[in-house]
């Protein structure tokens, strides 16, 4: 089976330090809002930010089955880069696997 590769570039400019941006990206408390599909969704997030550590996300609508995402960090080069292997399991039991590489960079902002 051939593995397909896609590149996605997304940019967000923030008035924050590099460290603050990485913290916000992986913060478990913030993740409860970011990964909710609606205001009444039940969301649990835990993040062990280290190589081999797991970032787990469970998100479920009211009276519905949960989406579960398990990410295992392969690179933690704080505050420049994070990489992880991800498995997203849908409520129907199907799973999407992907390798994710996130790069953070300063653009003349705070250091």
One Martini backbone bead per residue (centre of mass of N, CA, C, O) as a GRO file, in nm:
protein
  111
    1UNK     BB    1   0.096   0.037   0.023
    2UNK     BB    2   0.049   0.369  -0.041
    3UNK     BB    3   0.159   0.666   0.089
    4UNK     BB    4   0.018   0.960   0.137
    5UNK     BB    5   0.112   1.307   0.066
    6UNK     BB    6   0.065   1.613   0.252
    7UNK     BB    7   0.063   1.968   0.234
    8UNK     BB    8   0.025   2.210   0.502
    9UNK     BB    9  -0.027   2.565   0.524
   10UNK     BB   10  -0.032   2.761   0.825
   11UNK     BB   11  -0.108   3.096   0.936
   12UNK     BB   12  -0.023   3.271   1.249
   13UNK     BB   13  -0.042   3.584   1.408
   14UNK     BB   14   0.131   3.666   1.714
   15UNK     BB   15   0.151   3.847   2.027
   16UNK     BB   16   0.414   3.644   2.115
   17UNK     BB   17   0.593   3.418   2.241
   18UNK     BB   18   0.718   3.124   2.157
   19UNK     BB   19   0.647   2.977   2.421
   20UNK     BB   20   0.345   3.065   2.432
   21UNK     BB   21   0.260   2.922   2.173
   22UNK     BB   22   0.325   2.633   2.254
   23UNK     BB   23   0.151   2.629   2.506
   24UNK     BB   24  -0.121   2.686   2.361
   25UNK     BB   25  -0.116   2.440   2.163
   26UNK     BB   26  -0.083   2.216   2.429
   27UNK     BB   27  -0.310   2.298   2.611
   28UNK     BB   28  -0.551   2.137   2.786
   29UNK     BB   29  -0.754   2.360   2.853
   30UNK     BB   30  -0.773   2.485   2.567
   31UNK     BB   31  -0.854   2.215   2.423
   32UNK     BB   32  -1.151   2.210   2.530
   33UNK     BB   33  -1.223   2.432   2.313
   34UNK     BB   34  -1.088   2.361   2.039
   35UNK     BB   35  -1.220   2.043   2.035
   36UNK     BB   36  -1.499   2.158   2.023
   37UNK     BB   37  -1.807   2.139   1.840
   38UNK     BB   38  -1.937   2.267   2.105
   39UNK     BB   39  -2.057   2.395   2.407
   40UNK     BB   40  -2.171   2.078   2.495
   41UNK     BB   41  -1.920   1.930   2.488
   42UNK     BB   42  -1.714   1.652   2.562
   43UNK     BB   43  -1.379   1.718   2.694
   44UNK     BB   44  -1.052   1.558   2.673
   45UNK     BB   45  -0.716   1.661   2.780
   46UNK     BB   46  -0.373   1.543   2.725
   47UNK     BB   47  -0.017   1.647   2.789
   48UNK     BB   48   0.310   1.499   2.701
   49UNK     BB   49   0.588   1.707   2.649
   50UNK     BB   50   0.760   1.453   2.490
   51UNK     BB   51   0.941   1.219   2.383
   52UNK     BB   52   0.679   0.974   2.372
   53UNK     BB   53   0.457   1.139   2.431
   54UNK     BB   54   0.108   1.207   2.502
   55UNK     BB   55  -0.168   1.335   2.303
   56UNK     BB   56  -0.497   1.349   2.421
   57UNK     BB   57  -0.830   1.324   2.259
   58UNK     BB   58  -1.172   1.377   2.370
   59UNK     BB   59  -1.479   1.406   2.166
   60UNK     BB   60  -1.831   1.483   2.252
   61UNK     BB   61  -2.140   1.485   2.194
   62UNK     BB   62  -2.440   1.492   2.289
   63UNK     BB   63  -2.531   1.169   2.291
   64UNK     BB   64  -2.246   1.079   2.168
   65UNK     BB   65  -1.986   0.978   2.002
   66UNK     BB   66  -1.646   0.959   2.008
   67UNK     BB   67  -1.358   1.128   1.952
   68UNK     BB   68  -1.018   0.998   1.893
   69UNK     BB   69  -0.690   1.125   1.985
   70UNK     BB   70  -0.352   1.006   1.916
   71UNK     BB   71  -0.037   1.147   2.016
   72UNK     BB   72   0.311   1.095   1.929
   73UNK     BB   73   0.606   1.216   2.010
   74UNK     BB   74   0.913   1.270   1.801
   75UNK     BB   75   0.932   1.594   1.837
   76UNK     BB   76   1.104   1.829   2.073
   77UNK     BB   77   1.172   2.174   1.972
   78UNK     BB   78   1.181   2.400   2.188
   79UNK     BB   79   0.996   2.653   2.009
   80UNK     BB   80   1.006   2.533   1.691
   81UNK     BB   81   0.923   2.206   1.715
   82UNK     BB   82   0.669   1.961   1.620
   83UNK     BB   83   0.623   1.600   1.630
   84UNK     BB   84   0.366   1.355   1.519
   85UNK     BB   85   0.178   1.073   1.572
   86UNK     BB   86  -0.149   1.008   1.433
   87UNK     BB   87  -0.477   0.900   1.571
   88UNK     BB   88  -0.806   0.905   1.430
   89UNK     BB   89  -1.110   0.816   1.586
   90UNK     BB   90  -1.412   0.746   1.491
   91UNK     BB   91  -1.732   0.664   1.578
   92UNK     BB   92  -1.724   0.417   1.351
   93UNK     BB   93  -1.395   0.317   1.388
   94UNK     BB   94  -1.238   0.473   1.212
   95UNK     BB   95  -0.896   0.546   1.090
   96UNK     BB   96  -0.661   0.819   1.100
   97UNK     BB   97  -0.337   0.847   0.972
   98UNK     BB   98  -0.058   1.065   1.080
   99UNK     BB   99   0.193   1.302   1.005
  100UNK     BB  100   0.313   1.569   1.216
  101UNK     BB  101   0.448   1.905   1.137
  102UNK     BB  102   0.549   2.174   1.351
  103UNK     BB  103   0.623   2.521   1.288
  104UNK     BB  104   0.792   2.776   1.463
  105UNK     BB  105   0.806   3.142   1.408
  106UNK     BB  106   0.955   3.435   1.397
  107UNK     BB  107   0.817   3.782   1.304
  108UNK     BB  108   0.930   4.045   1.464
  109UNK     BB  109   0.862   3.982   1.745
  110UNK     BB  110   0.865   3.841   2.010
  111UNK     BB  111   1.122   3.650   2.212
   0.00000   0.00000   0.00000
